[in-house]
Amino acid sequence: MTAPSAQSASSALSAPSARSYDVVVLGGGVAGCVLAARLSEDRSRSVCLVEAGQDYGPHGEGWPGGLLDARSLPRSDVWERHTEVYRLRARVIGGSSCVNGCWNTWGTHADQAEWERTGGAAWSAAALERHRKAAVQQMDMRPVPDGELSPFSRAALAAADELGFAHADMGTSGGPGHGTPLLNAVDGLRWNAAFAYLDPARSRPNLTVLGGASAHRLDVRGGRVHGVEVVRDGERVTLTADTYVVACGTYGSPALLMRSGIGPAGQLREAGVRPEVDLPGVGANLTDQPGVFVPLAPTDGLNAALAEQEARGELYGNRMLIRAASPYCGDGSWDLHILANAGPPLFGKLPPGQYEAGLSSYLMKPASRGRVRLRSADPAEPLDIDPGFFSDPEGRDLAAVRAGLGIVEDLAGSAALRPLVRQVEEHPSRLSDERIRARAGTYWHPVGTCAMGTEDDPGAVVDGAGRVHGVSNLRVADASVLPTVPAANTQLPVLAAAELLAEAVPRD
């Protein structure tokens, strides 16, 4: 196929006729930016990247300051506002890398063994290492600079030493311990996936980037995709390709498949969608990492020190973590992240010079599963999302979070932290199950709703190369294909997965 000439996002859909490409990538988030960049390296292959949110262009060309400021978690450019926190997801080129905390950690060898069992040898720890390194290099990840450690973060690291936690390299599998994450941020600038991956590729004549273009449905007939319906500025256009790659995220990817007739047949009929391919696993197996925040009261001295650091432009709420093991975790591994936060509140406001402080226990390997469903065939209708937090019948997840709250208690009472904060509640590990459920927040790391597995697995949606079972020219390549959540922040694992899956797309 002849590659189209380079076009700006504003002119690429100037006529309501179909546009043809070798590959159409649907979703310009973290995975989509990797896919568009890697696939377009082959100059003989035409690639179109479609993103529902705004494309602000290359770095330096009009990006909003809030999206660039790594010191905060912006809530603009999201799909839904004023909704449950677990539903928050970015709607902008670069995806969650534009709104998250720029943290990058890596999971355990057990995580990769789980993926290898369902996806094959390409997902082994040894095979993924090459993709992990490629992502770290492309995103220009770096250790936390010394000046970005607040007095509270420093004291929390000392408290972890006091409790006997060893130092751990958070950018590799390593083991339990304490340390700092790798950052894709430089001097307060959030270096997102669009800057790192897409900007070097934007000038390629075989790459078209369409911002503000929503993919409504795939035209699926006879086990093959014949086009994708995209709406931009009220104009409805059909894009066609040899290969379609869905990278709309853990919520958006199953939604697009289901609107296209790929999913649990009974549920699709209830939503007013005619089933084309009966795949019960689409939208199932939703896995996210719940946790509980325990507030602490900063001393006047800590507030003053944080205010001084904020005045220098170097105040970040959290720059440290502990990888810890609950009683349910295997030897040499971890299933908890313990975080220490001190800075402006994540939600709400405080008077000038006053800051929020606290410790959190996050469960990294939950047994509970949720789901994503359609309410109707209308793309504008909000999705029916149930995160399923603490729904495992054995109550293991509640017990694991409570074990983490025991570590929180010990940290709060440590010699290193006592001079900086006052405990608001004495025994958070004694919270009732009901109180833990009521106070649970999310780490914002959902995965699993288009899980990979073999074709005879009724819960599997794609194979290890991202190919959708029962549809010959359709793939999914984002966090939704991970059958289990890693014991890590998911940005680095998703970058590595997208690197892997980009290589799996055929070049013929």
C-alpha positions, 0 to 999 in steps of 0.5 A: 500500500502506498503511504499517504503524504504527511498531514496535519491533524486538522486536515487529515479528515477533510472529506467524508470519504474512507481513508486507507492505511496498512495499520490503524492504531485506535487510542493514542495513550501510553501504548498507542504512542509506542505502537505508532512510533514503532510501527511507522519505523518501517517507512513502507508501512502507512500508520494512522493513530486515532486519539479521542482527546486533544493532540496538543502537538509536539513538545513546546507547541501549546501544551497546557501547563497543568499537563506539563507540571510533574508536581501535580496530578491534573484532572483536566483532559479526562473522560469523566469529571466529578465521578468515582475516582477509580473511573478517572482516565486520561483523554489526551494524546499521551494518555495517562502519562500526561496526568499521572505521577511519573512513577515507574517501577517493575514487578516480580518474576512471579508476575512475568511467570503468570504472563508467560503461562498465558502468552508464551515465551515472549512474556518471560522475565528474560524476554521482557528485559529487552523491552523494559530497557528500551522503554526506560531509555526512550522515556529518559527515565532517571532516579529521583534527584536529591533535591526532590526528596522532601523532609517527610520522604527522607524521614520515611526512608530512614523509618524504613531502614529503622524497621529493617527494610533493605534498599531495593532497586524499584526499576527492576524485579529485585526484591522487597525493600525500600527505595525511590521510583524511576521518573519520566520527569525532569526539573518539574516537566512531565515527559509524557509518552507523546513527547518521548515516542511520538514527537520523533516520529511525527515528521514521518510521511507514513504516519498520520496522527488524528486528534479529537477523533473518537472510534465508535465501532469496528465493522466486523463481518465474517470474522474480519474487520472491514473498517472503523467508524470514527467521528471527528468534529461531528463528521463520521468517517470510515477508516480502513486498514489491513490491520487494526490495533486497539489501544484504548486502555483497560476501560476503552478497549473492551468497550470498543470491542463490545460496541462492535459485537465482540464480547459476551453475546448475552450481555451484548444483546441486552445492550442493543448490540448484535453479537458477531464474535462471542468472547465472554472474557471481553470486559471481565477480569478487571483488576485494580490495586486498592489501598487505604490512606492513613492521615497524619497531622504535620507539625508546624516545623514540617509545614514550614519545611514543605512550604519552603520547598514548594517556594523553590518549586521542588515540592513533590508529594511522594518520592519514596515507597516500600515494597512489602510482603503480606502473609499471602505473598511468596518468599522473595516477592512482595504484594504491598506498596507502602507510600509516604505522602506530604504535600498539597492534598490530592483532593480538596484544598488547605489554607496556604502553608498547610499540607496533607501528610499520611501513609498508605497501604496499597494491595498490588496483587489482589485476588478480587476481580471486577468488570466493564460492561456497556449500558447501551450501544451509544458511545456517549453513554458512560460505561458500567464499571465495577472495580470489584474491590475486596470482592474475593470470597475468602477475604484475602484482599482485606487481610493483606491490606490490613497487614500493610496497615500494620506496617503503616502503624510501625512507620508512623511510630518510628523515631524518624517520623515522630518529630514530623507528624502526629498520629490521628488514629492509633491503630489503623490495622484494627479497622473493621472490614466495613471501614476498610471498604469505605475508605478504600482508594485506588492506585489507578492501575487497572488491567485485564479486561481483554486478557491474553490466553489460549483460544480454548480458554473461555476467559481469554480475548487475545493470544500472546501476540495481541490477536483477538480470537475469532477476528483475523485482522484485529489486535489489542495492545495495551494494559487490558491484555495483561491477565494479572496486574503486576506488583508495580505501577503499571506505566513501565510494564505497559510501555514494555508490553507495547514494545513487545506487541508492536514487534508482533504486528506483521510487516507484510 
